[in-house]
Amino acid sequence: MGGAPNRRYEDVTVGEKLPELSIPLTRTMIVATALASRDYQDVHHDPALAVERGSKDVFMNILTTNGLVDRYVTSWAGPAAVVKAIKIRLGAPNYPGDTMVLTGTVAAKHDDRRVEIAVRGVNAIGPHVTGTVVVQLRGSDS
C-alpha cells in the first residue's frame, strides 16, 4: 500500500473499499512498539507476567493499534491527507504468532472535504479493533 498518490475528495465515493492490509503480529513487533511508545506495562513485554495477570501471552498495546490504523488509512489517502480524528475500540487481543487484517470502507463525505473511514482489524480470535478515522483530503482545485 505504500507510495499511494494523494486521493482527491472528488474521486472518493461513499461505500468505496480500502485494500486489505495483513499485518503479521510478531513478538518482536509487539514488544518493540510498546517500548517505543513508552508503554512499559509488563503485559506488553514479559510473557510470564502477562500469563500471571490472566493473559495467554504478551499482547499489543492500544498506542500501536492506533498507529497501525492511522498508517492504514493514510497509506490509502496519500501524504497530503490530514488526519482529523481517530476513534477506536479494542476487542480481542493481538497476540504474537497471529495476523491482523485491516479493512476499511468510506462511510461518509462532508462538504469541508472530510472523509470518514470505517475501519476494522480482525485476528484469529475475532475483531481486535473497530472504529472511524476522519481525514481531510485535497480537492481538484488545491
NORHU-V415261 format. One record per residue. N is the residue number from 1. OMEGA is omega in degrees with one decimal (none if undefined). BURIAL is b if it has 16 or more other ideal C-beta (glycine too) atoms within 10 Angstrom, else e. Layout:
n=N omega=OMEGA burial=BURIAL
n=N omega=OMEGA burial=BURIAL
//
This chain:
n=1 omega=-176.4 burial=e
n=2 omega=175.4 burial=e
n=3 omega=-179.3 burial=e
n=4 omega=174.9 burial=e
n=5 omega=178.3 burial=e
n=6 omega=174.6 burial=e
n=7 omega=174.5 burial=b
n=8 omega=-178.4 burial=b
n=9 omega=-176.4 burial=b
n=10 omega=-175.4 burial=e
n=11 omega=-178.2 burial=e
n=12 omega=179.0 burial=b
n=13 omega=175.6 burial=e
n=14 omega=-176.8 burial=e
n=15 omega=178.7 burial=e
n=16 omega=179.8 burial=b
n=17 omega=172.1 burial=e
n=18 omega=177.2 burial=b
n=19 omega=176.0 burial=e
n=20 omega=174.4 burial=e
n=21 omega=177.2 burial=b
n=22 omega=-178.5 burial=e
n=23 omega=175.4 burial=b
n=24 omega=-177.3 burial=e
n=25 omega=179.3 burial=b
n=26 omega=175.9 burial=e
n=27 omega=-179.5 burial=e
n=28 omega=-179.7 burial=e
n=29 omega=-178.6 burial=b
n=30 omega=-179.6 burial=b
n=31 omega=-176.1 burial=b
n=32 omega=-178.1 burial=e
n=33 omega=174.7 burial=b
n=34 omega=-179.4 burial=b
n=35 omega=179.4 burial=e
n=36 omega=178.5 burial=e
n=37 omega=177.1 burial=e
n=38 omega=174.8 burial=e
n=39 omega=-173.8 burial=b
n=40 omega=176.2 burial=e
n=41 omega=-174.9 burial=e
n=42 omega=-179.1 burial=e
n=43 omega=179.5 burial=b
n=44 omega=-178.6 burial=b
n=45 omega=-176.6 burial=b
n=46 omega=-175.6 burial=e
n=47 omega=-177.8 burial=b
n=48 omega=179.0 burial=e
n=49 omega=176.2 burial=e
n=50 omega=178.4 burial=b
n=51 omega=178.7 burial=e
n=52 omega=-179.1 burial=e
n=53 omega=173.4 burial=e
n=54 omega=178.6 burial=e
n=55 omega=177.2 burial=e
n=56 omega=-177.9 burial=e
n=57 omega=170.6 burial=b
n=58 omega=179.0 burial=b
n=59 omega=-176.2 burial=b
n=60 omega=176.7 burial=b
n=61 omega=-175.4 burial=b
n=62 omega=179.8 burial=e
n=63 omega=177.3 burial=e
n=64 omega=178.1 burial=b
n=65 omega=179.8 burial=b
n=66 omega=179.0 burial=b
n=67 omega=178.9 burial=e
n=68 omega=177.0 burial=b
n=69 omega=177.1 burial=b
n=70 omega=-179.9 burial=b
n=71 omega=-178.9 burial=e
n=72 omega=-176.7 burial=b
n=73 omega=-178.4 burial=b
n=74 omega=173.9 burial=b
n=75 omega=176.7 burial=b
n=76 omega=-173.0 burial=b
n=77 omega=-178.7 burial=b
n=78 omega=-172.4 burial=b
n=79 omega=180.0 burial=e
n=80 omega=179.8 burial=e
n=81 omega=177.2 burial=b
n=82 omega=178.5 burial=e
n=83 omega=-179.5 burial=e
n=84 omega=-179.4 burial=e
n=85 omega=171.2 burial=e
n=86 omega=176.6 burial=b
n=87 omega=-178.0 burial=e
n=88 omega=175.0 burial=b
n=89 omega=179.8 burial=e
n=90 omega=175.7 burial=b
n=91 omega=-178.6 burial=e
n=92 omega=179.3 burial=b
n=93 omega=171.1 burial=b
n=94 omega=-179.5 burial=b
n=95 omega=175.7 burial=b
n=96 omega=177.4 burial=b
n=97 omega=179.9 burial=e
n=98 omega=173.8 burial=b
n=99 omega=172.7 burial=e
n=100 omega=178.2 burial=b
n=101 omega=177.7 burial=e
n=102 omega=173.9 burial=b
n=103 omega=179.7 burial=e
n=104 omega=178.8 burial=b
n=105 omega=174.6 burial=e
n=106 omega=-174.8 burial=b
n=107 omega=-177.4 burial=b
n=108 omega=172.5 burial=e
n=109 omega=179.9 burial=b
n=110 omega=-175.0 burial=e
n=111 omega=-179.4 burial=e
n=112 omega=177.8 burial=e
n=113 omega=172.7 burial=b
n=114 omega=179.6 burial=b
n=115 omega=177.7 burial=b
n=116 omega=178.9 burial=b
n=117 omega=171.9 burial=b
n=118 omega=-174.7 burial=e
n=119 omega=177.7 burial=b
n=120 omega=175.9 burial=b
n=121 omega=-173.5 burial=b
n=122 omega=172.9 burial=b
n=123 omega=-175.7 burial=b
n=124 omega=-179.5 burial=e
n=125 omega=-177.0 burial=e
n=126 omega=179.7 burial=e
n=127 omega=175.7 burial=e
n=128 omega=-177.0 burial=b
n=129 omega=171.1 burial=b
n=130 omega=178.6 burial=b
n=131 omega=-176.8 burial=b
n=132 omega=173.0 burial=b
n=133 omega=177.0 burial=b
n=134 omega=176.6 burial=b
n=135 omega=173.7 burial=b
n=136 omega=-177.2 burial=b
n=137 omega=172.7 burial=b
n=138 omega=174.8 burial=b
n=139 omega=-179.3 burial=e
n=140 omega=-179.4 burial=e
n=141 omega=180.0 burial=e
n=142 omega=none burial=e
//
